[in-house]
Amino acid sequence: MSNDPVTLMVARRVARGRYRAFSIWLDEGRGLAAGFDGFLGSGVLAPPPGDDEYQIIFRFRDESTLAAWEHSAARHAWLARGLGLFDAPQEHRATGLGSWFHDAVVNGPPRWKQATAIWLAFFPVSLAFQWLFGDALGTLPLVLRILLSTLLMTPLMVFLFIPLSTRLLAPWLNGRSSAGGRLERLLHPGRA
């Protein structure tokens, strides 16, 4: 069993007309997970307009602490209370930073694509952070300034922006057809 942090990513499609009850149930589950040893955090990515699939992320210190939560009677009771609130749940377990880019079938994209996806998430967040808080933190000693900025930005990156970046860039990261590739095939059908 790995001692690296483990992320459980769950996709749940909300049943029609059950959004309010689903939201309350989801908050209850996140609070429940927070009470378990090894819990590092959780996050929720709401679906884009016109969709109803929520992405829920639970992060634990290692596989054993995640397993303790997953197999707990409290979690099973919580899941039972959620029956009828969602359809077609999907779960994916990931270990370490590189696992944001891997799925159950493929090994994942090349490292340069992973680095690009992380940079595309990190740059705008860092820029916004400096724009909003740079002046206030600028008078602090360097170590304290870096400590505060990384304490604030790391959870945002880990639970929100890097998963969002990899989700938005998934076709490119996984080598699936892109708009540029489709255009190339249209302009030069013999090359495809």
Secondary structure, DSSP 8 states (H G I E B T S, - for coil): ---S-EEEEEEEEE-TT-HHHHHHHHHHHHHHHHTSTTEEEEEEE---TT--EEEEEEEESSHHHHHHHHT-HHHHHHHHHTTTTEEEEEEEEEESGGGGG--SSS----HHHHHHHHHHHHHHHHHHHHHHHHHHHTTS-HHHHHHHHHHHHHHHIIIIIHHHHHHHTHHHHTT---HHHHHHHHH-GGG-
